[in-house]
Amino acid sequence: MVDMPQAERTSQAIPPNYATIFRNNPAELARCNSARENYIFDQIKQNMGGKAEVVVICGTLHLDPLRKLFVGAGGVVEAHDLTKAKWFKPP
């Protein structure tokens, strides 16, 4: 699993439970999500080991931003939102 460690979140002023804390502050929520997405993207790129393909599993809120980061870096992305699958039953 790739995610931003708590120490890095703290250094970027991303509090624990930020999605709940900033649910009424879209700009701050977007800042926190973007910082995490950029961290995840950088970690994946650094650890691909020369591989041409990689599978990334993420939450639906991060799907499009991560796709854009990979496409912006010249990647070809095949994104699938499994919550749109016929078999998906939300909790």
Z-matrix of the N, CA and C atoms (Angstrom, degrees):
N
C 1 1.448
C 2 1.520 1 109.04
N 3 1.297 2 115.19 1 138.55
C 4 1.460 3 121.24 2 177.63
C 5 1.520 4 107.77 3 -115.70
N 6 1.304 5 116.02 4 121.72
C 7 1.456 6 120.97 5 173.50
C 8 1.520 7 107.70 6 -154.74
N 9 1.288 8 115.77 7 162.04
C 10 1.456 9 121.19 8 -179.18
C 11 1.527 10 109.49 9 -71.93
N 12 1.343 11 117.46 10 123.55
C 13 1.468 12 119.69 11 178.55
C 14 1.536 13 111.40 12 -63.43
N 15 1.317 14 115.13 13 155.41
C 16 1.462 15 120.20 14 -177.54
C 17 1.529 16 112.18 15 -58.12
N 18 1.316 17 117.76 16 -38.85
C 19 1.475 18 120.02 17 179.65
C 20 1.529 19 110.90 18 -60.81
N 21 1.331 20 116.25 19 -40.41
C 22 1.469 21 120.34 20 178.04
C 23 1.527 22 110.47 21 -69.08
N 24 1.326 23 116.57 22 -39.12
C 25 1.467 24 119.63 23 176.60
C 26 1.533 25 110.46 24 -60.68
N 27 1.327 26 115.69 25 -44.08
C 28 1.463 27 120.08 26 179.42
C 29 1.522 28 110.58 27 -60.52
N 30 1.337 29 116.53 28 -43.24
C 31 1.470 30 119.85 29 -178.97
C 32 1.528 31 111.87 30 -65.20
N 33 1.343 32 116.61 31 -22.27
C 34 1.469 33 120.53 32 178.83
C 35 1.531 34 111.96 33 -104.53
N 36 1.329 35 116.27 34 16.19
C 37 1.470 36 122.45 35 177.82
C 38 1.526 37 112.43 36 57.34
N 39 1.341 38 115.10 37 43.48
C 40 1.461 39 121.28 38 175.41
C 41 1.529 40 106.67 39 -108.63
N 42 1.321 41 117.51 40 105.22
C 43 1.464 42 119.64 41 -176.60
C 44 1.526 43 112.55 42 -75.20
N 45 1.335 44 116.43 43 156.73
C 46 1.463 45 118.63 44 171.09
C 47 1.536 46 108.43 45 -58.03
N 48 1.305 47 116.59 46 145.72
C 49 1.465 48 121.61 47 -179.29
C 50 1.526 49 113.02 48 60.50
N 51 1.327 50 116.07 49 32.80
C 52 1.466 51 119.61 50 -176.97
C 53 1.528 52 112.52 51 -59.81
N 54 1.337 53 118.11 52 -31.50
C 55 1.464 54 119.68 53 -179.06
C 56 1.524 55 111.14 54 -63.17
N 57 1.329 56 116.37 55 -34.56
C 58 1.462 57 120.69 56 177.26
C 59 1.529 58 109.95 57 -77.93
N 60 1.312 59 115.98 58 -45.15
C 61 1.466 60 120.84 59 -177.76
C 62 1.530 61 111.34 60 -60.62
N 63 1.342 62 116.28 61 -41.38
C 64 1.468 63 121.02 62 -174.88
C 65 1.533 64 113.33 63 -102.89
N 66 1.323 65 117.71 64 20.14
C 67 1.467 66 119.39 65 -177.25
C 68 1.531 67 112.22 66 -60.88
N 69 1.315 68 117.58 67 -24.93
C 70 1.475 69 121.18 68 178.17
C 71 1.523 70 112.21 69 -103.92
N 72 1.325 71 116.59 70 14.18
C 73 1.464 72 121.72 71 -179.97
C 74 1.533 73 107.84 72 -131.59
N 75 1.339 74 117.23 73 80.73
C 76 1.461 75 120.83 74 -173.86
C 77 1.532 76 114.42 75 -56.66
N 78 1.315 77 117.24 76 -35.91
C 79 1.473 78 119.56 77 -178.93
C 80 1.525 79 111.00 78 -66.18
N 81 1.309 80 116.91 79 -43.33
C 82 1.471 81 120.74 80 -179.16
C 83 1.532 82 110.50 81 -71.02
N 84 1.309 83 117.03 82 -38.32
C 85 1.463 84 120.71 83 176.33
C 86 1.530 85 110.12 84 -62.24
N 87 1.319 86 116.87 85 -43.43
C 88 1.472 87 121.43 86 178.47
C 89 1.526 88 110.94 87 -63.52
N 90 1.326 89 117.57 88 -39.40
C 91 1.466 90 121.01 89 178.67
C 92 1.526 91 110.69 90 -61.61
N 93 1.317 92 116.38 91 -45.58
C 94 1.465 93 121.11 92 -179.57
C 95 1.527 94 111.24 93 -65.45
N 96 1.324 95 116.44 94 -46.13
C 97 1.462 96 119.58 95 178.83
C 98 1.519 97 111.43 96 -61.71
N 99 1.324 98 116.50 97 -43.18
C 100 1.459 99 120.83 98 -179.50
C 101 1.533 100 111.62 99 -62.76
N 102 1.306 101 116.92 100 -41.47
C 103 1.471 102 120.41 101 178.33
C 104 1.524 103 110.29 102 -61.50
N 105 1.318 104 116.86 103 -44.39
C 106 1.474 105 120.61 104 178.62
C 107 1.521 106 111.06 105 -64.91
N 108 1.325 107 117.28 106 -43.97
C 109 1.464 108 120.82 107 -179.24
C 110 1.521 109 111.53 108 -62.82
N 111 1.322 110 116.34 109 -41.70
C 112 1.467 111 119.16 110 177.21
C 113 1.520 112 111.50 111 -64.83
N 114 1.315 113 117.23 112 -38.92
C 115 1.466 114 120.95 113 177.22
C 116 1.528 115 109.99 114 -62.94
N 117 1.318 116 116.70 115 -47.80
C 118 1.472 117 121.43 116 -179.77
C 119 1.524 118 109.88 117 -60.33
N 120 1.322 119 116.98 118 -46.98
C 121 1.468 120 121.30 119 178.89
C 122 1.527 121 110.86 120 -57.93
N 123 1.328 122 116.78 121 -48.49
C 124 1.471 123 120.50 122 -179.73
C 125 1.523 124 111.68 123 -60.61
N 126 1.315 125 117.29 124 -41.64
C 127 1.469 126 120.88 125 179.77
C 128 1.532 127 111.25 126 -65.05
N 129 1.305 128 116.83 127 -41.92
C 130 1.466 129 120.10 128 179.28
C 131 1.525 130 109.77 129 -64.20
N 132 1.317 131 117.07 130 -47.63
C 133 1.470 132 120.61 131 -179.62
C 134 1.535 133 110.84 132 -60.25
N 135 1.323 134 117.31 133 -41.51
C 136 1.467 135 121.12 134 -178.84
C 137 1.526 136 112.60 135 -68.91
N 138 1.317 137 117.59 136 -25.35
C 139 1.463 138 120.83 137 -173.31
C 140 1.521 139 114.25 138 -111.29
N 141 1.319 140 117.60 139 13.77
C 142 1.458 141 120.05 140 179.86
C 143 1.527 142 112.27 141 -72.74
N 144 1.321 143 116.76 142 -17.99
C 145 1.450 144 119.90 143 177.15
C 146 1.517 145 114.22 144 59.16
N 147 1.300 146 117.85 145 35.40
C 148 1.460 147 121.31 146 178.44
C 149 1.523 148 114.36 147 80.01
N 150 1.311 149 117.18 148 2.09
C 151 1.465 150 120.47 149 179.12
C 152 1.529 151 109.93 150 -69.52
N 153 1.316 152 115.32 151 144.46
C 154 1.463 153 120.35 152 179.82
C 155 1.530 154 111.76 153 -85.07
N 156 1.339 155 116.08 154 -21.60
C 157 1.460 156 119.65 155 -176.35
C 158 1.514 157 110.48 156 -128.88
N 159 1.318 158 114.76 157 149.93
C 160 1.458 159 121.13 158 178.81
C 161 1.526 160 108.18 159 -149.50
N 162 1.319 161 116.46 160 146.74
C 163 1.460 162 121.19 161 175.19
C 164 1.523 163 107.20 162 -106.93
N 165 1.313 164 115.77 163 127.77
C 166 1.461 165 121.68 164 178.90
C 167 1.524 166 107.38 165 -119.67
N 168 1.304 167 116.42 166 126.23
C 169 1.460 168 121.27 167 175.60
C 170 1.525 169 106.90 168 -111.59
N 171 1.317 170 115.75 169 124.21
C 172 1.461 171 119.63 170 -177.30
C 173 1.517 172 109.73 171 -145.31
N 174 1.312 173 115.44 172 169.90
C 175 1.452 174 120.98 173 175.09
C 176 1.520 175 110.87 174 -69.05
N 177 1.321 176 115.67 175 155.35
C 178 1.460 177 120.25 176 -175.97
C 179 1.533 178 113.39 177 -60.44
N 180 1.324 179 117.18 178 -30.80
C 181 1.470 180 119.17 179 179.52
C 182 1.528 181 112.00 180 -67.04
N 183 1.320 182 116.89 181 -23.12
C 184 1.465 183 121.31 182 -177.59
C 185 1.527 184 112.83 183 -98.90
N 186 1.327 185 117.31 184 -6.75
C 187 1.465 186 121.27 185 -174.66
C 188 1.525 187 112.34 186 -59.68
N 189 1.313 188 117.45 187 -56.33
C 190 1.459 189 119.88 188 -176.70
C 191 1.531 190 112.75 189 -67.86
N 192 1.339 191 119.01 190 -44.09
C 193 1.472 192 117.55 191 177.91
C 194 1.537 193 113.04 192 -60.43
N 195 1.330 194 117.80 193 -41.03
C 196 1.472 195 119.45 194 178.11
C 197 1.525 196 110.62 195 -67.92
N 198 1.324 197 117.14 196 -39.59
C 199 1.469 198 120.16 197 176.56
C 200 1.521 199 110.47 198 -57.48
N 201 1.328 200 116.69 199 -45.17
C 202 1.464 201 120.84 200 -179.99
C 203 1.525 202 112.02 201 -62.86
N 204 1.334 203 117.17 202 -38.44
C 205 1.468 204 119.77 203 177.73
C 206 1.530 205 111.24 204 -63.59
N 207 1.332 206 117.18 205 -44.02
C 208 1.467 207 120.18 206 179.63
C 209 1.529 208 111.55 207 -67.40
N 210 1.327 209 117.20 208 -43.18
C 211 1.467 210 120.58 209 178.45
C 212 1.528 211 109.79 210 -63.62
N 213 1.324 212 116.45 211 -41.26
C 214 1.467 213 120.47 212 178.46
C 215 1.521 214 113.09 213 -62.01
N 216 1.336 215 115.93 214 -24.95
C 217 1.465 216 120.86 215 178.32
C 218 1.529 217 111.50 216 -92.68
N 219 1.333 218 116.35 217 10.11
C 220 1.461 219 120.22 218 177.43
C 221 1.509 220 114.86 219 92.82
N 222 1.319 221 117.81 220 7.46
C 223 1.454 222 120.84 221 -179.43
C 224 1.521 223 112.72 222 -81.77
N 225 1.300 224 115.11 223 157.75
C 226 1.456 225 122.29 224 172.63
C 227 1.524 226 105.49 225 -105.21
N 228 1.310 227 116.27 226 123.90
C 229 1.469 228 120.69 227 -172.81
C 230 1.519 229 110.53 228 -118.61
N 231 1.299 230 114.57 229 132.12
C 232 1.458 231 121.55 230 171.81
C 233 1.530 232 105.76 231 -113.93
N 234 1.319 233 115.89 232 101.29
C 235 1.463 234 121.05 233 -174.98
C 236 1.529 235 110.26 234 -98.91
N 237 1.322 236 115.15 235 139.73
C 238 1.460 237 121.26 236 178.41
C 239 1.522 238 109.02 237 -131.66
N 240 1.315 239 116.27 238 122.73
C 241 1.456 240 121.86 239 175.27
C 242 1.525 241 106.91 240 -95.33
N 243 1.319 242 116.48 241 101.36
C 244 1.464 243 120.50 242 -175.50
C 245 1.528 244 113.18 243 -67.65
N 246 1.330 245 117.15 244 -15.50
C 247 1.464 246 118.34 245 176.07
C 248 1.525 247 110.99 246 -70.70
N 249 1.330 248 116.90 247 -11.98
C 250 1.469 249 121.70 248 178.05
C 251 1.534 250 111.89 249 -94.20
N 252 1.323 251 116.85 250 -5.26
C 253 1.466 252 120.91 251 179.86
C 254 1.527 253 110.33 252 -69.14
N 255 1.329 254 115.99 253 145.76
C 256 1.467 255 120.67 254 -179.22
C 257 1.519 256 112.50 255 -58.22
N 258 1.319 257 117.23 256 -32.97
C 259 1.463 258 121.66 257 -176.12
C 260 1.522 259 113.39 258 -81.20
N 261 1.345 260 117.53 259 -12.27
C 262 1.461 261 120.49 260 -175.02
C 263 1.532 262 110.60 261 -69.27
N 264 1.319 263 114.61 262 130.24
C 265 1.467 264 121.37 263 175.54
C 266 1.530 265 107.20 264 -123.86
N 267 1.342 266 117.50 265 111.96
C 268 1.475 267 119.35 266 -179.28
C 269 1.536 268 111.52 267 -62.05
N 270 1.322 269 115.04 268 150.39
C 271 1.478 270 118.99 269 179.73
C 272 1.523 271 112.11 270 -67.06
